[in-house]
Amino acid sequence: MRKKRTNRLILLILILTIAIIAAVFFLVHKIADASQLEEAERAAEEAAQKESEEEAEEQARLDKIAEEKSQWYLILVNNYNAMPDDFDIETVEVEDGYYIDARVHDALQEMLSDCRDAGYSPRLISTFRTRETQQYLYDHTANKADTALPGHSEHECGLAADIVDADSLGWGDPLIDAQEDMPAQKWLMEHCQDYGFILRYPKDKEDITEIIYEPWHYRYVGKEHAAIIMSNGICLEEYLRDMQDYYQAQ
């Protein structure tokens, strides 16, 4: 009889022990599951917050790019984009009766001066043009395909300059592809971006600019943008179209 009671007591203790172990095991797993769930929720919140911050940063960058695109020095004037009627221009003389936008004057003068100090002979042959002058040129040219419509010439915005090597002035027409081989022109094409200028109508971009290759036509866009455009071998149309891929807005 006593042996049976002892066996029952052992069995009861064993059952209680198993029950306690099971309860502890269940509780531990419950706590672990809750901890994992909490960690997962925290990770999801952090990921969502990071994504939101990245989207906000990207939108801020795009907004800054859009703002930068609207600056006067990045105005796009071509066959499809006329110069805005409200584009303000104040011109000043650079040299020899040639005028440029006052905001570009110092950069252009410095570029010409440094080119001469390097031993070359750059010569301005065209800068700012009035609408009336552009109309006259268009009306009296024999090849209208190579002459911009009035309102569609960069020369009207006062940010462009046609520069040739002085030694080419005796050619009769210095505005030909051979201009690229002239010493002054080589210097200008290599260093123009240092002064905020680009070679506006580069070789092999005629299908985009719809303007023939002009190794004499320089356009001011600012040093930062000029460096990007020239180093990537693109034209202004490409840069403005894909500016978000090139320009790191600060």
C-alpha positions, 0 to 999 in steps of 0.5 A: 500500500505504501509502495503504491502511494510512493509510486503515485507521488512520484508519478504526480511529481513527474507530471507536475515537472513535465507541466512546469517544463512545458509551461516554461517552454511555452512562456519562453517561446511566447516571449521570444515570439513577442520579441521577434515581432517587436523587432520586426515591427521596429525594423519595418518602421525604420525601413519605412522612415528611411524610405520616406527620408530618401524620397524627401531628399530626392524630391528636394534634389529634384526641386533644386534642379528645377530651380537651377534650370530656371536660372538665366545662365541655363536658358535654352534658346533653339529652334523649338524654344524662343527667347522669353519676352521677359528675359532681361538683358543689360549689355556692356561692351567687351571690346571692339564694339562687341557687347555681351550680357553684363553678367557675363562680361568679366568671364568673357574678358578674362577668357580672352585675356588669358588666351592672349597671355598664353600666346594666342590671338582670339578675335570676337566676330559676333556677340549680342544681337538685337532682334532687328539684327537677327531679322535682317540676317535671316532675311538676307541670308542665302542659306536660311537653314543655317540661320536661326529664326529671329527670337531663336538665336542665342546671340539675342540672349547676350550669353553667346560669343563667336570667337575665331583665331585672328589668323583665320580672318584672311580666309574670307569666311573663317566660320568653317570646320578648319577653325578647330585646328587653329591655335587660339581655337584649340586653347579655347576649346580646352579651357572654355569651361574654366570660365563658365563657357561651353562649345555650344554646337559640338561635333556629332550633335547636329541631330540634337541641336539641329545646328551645324558643328560650330567650333567658334560659338561659345555659350555661357552657362556658369563654371559648374555646369560648363565643367559637367557638360564639357567633361561628358561631351554632351550638348546643352539640350542633353544636359538639361534633359538629363540634368538629374543624372549629371548635376548634384544639387547642393 
